[in-house]
């Protein structure tokens, strides 16, 4: 394991991650979080990493009350699907599947509403980080299909999106998982499907 006080991976565009934040019950809530990397902005802050929370979620509450969390990078499809689709809590902040993690302090940067949903943009600054394991990267369409399916499923209750279009996308990604994924990917898609079947569509 190697440790530092910087980001443990190179961030470009939007990087999907899992974040754990400490709740009022002293347990760590697990959620998905998209990281936005930018070289600079109009404030002149230099290189920054930001993320948005949508609605009054547990992550929003814990960011507001605690001011920090653990951002983690994992390729485990079930952990990612559960983070995106379910309420999951853990006793420890770092998941066993995390290849790398970074403890960040967060500061509200901007806020607003979009389609009737409140959003808050946060600046994330690394406090400490570690690389737990290094892997040779491979590309499996099943994993990325799971990620895209979670995005579509999370929008089912948002009025700005067409429900039938989203359901068609989810079905397509399900076919990709069946053709290209393994048992772990199929288990992850089952988490997505359970959310979809339980949604008011």
Secondary structure, DSSP 8 states (H G I E B T S, - for coil): -EEESS-SS---SEEEEEEEEE-TTS-EEEEEEEEEEES--TT---SEEEEEEESS-HHHHHHHHH-EEEEEE---HHHHHHHHHS-EEESSSS-TT-SEEEEEEEEEEEEEEETTEEEEEEEEEEEEEEE---------HHHHHHHHHHHHHHTTT-TTS-HHHHHHHHHHHHHHHHHH--HHHHHHHHHHHHHHHHS--
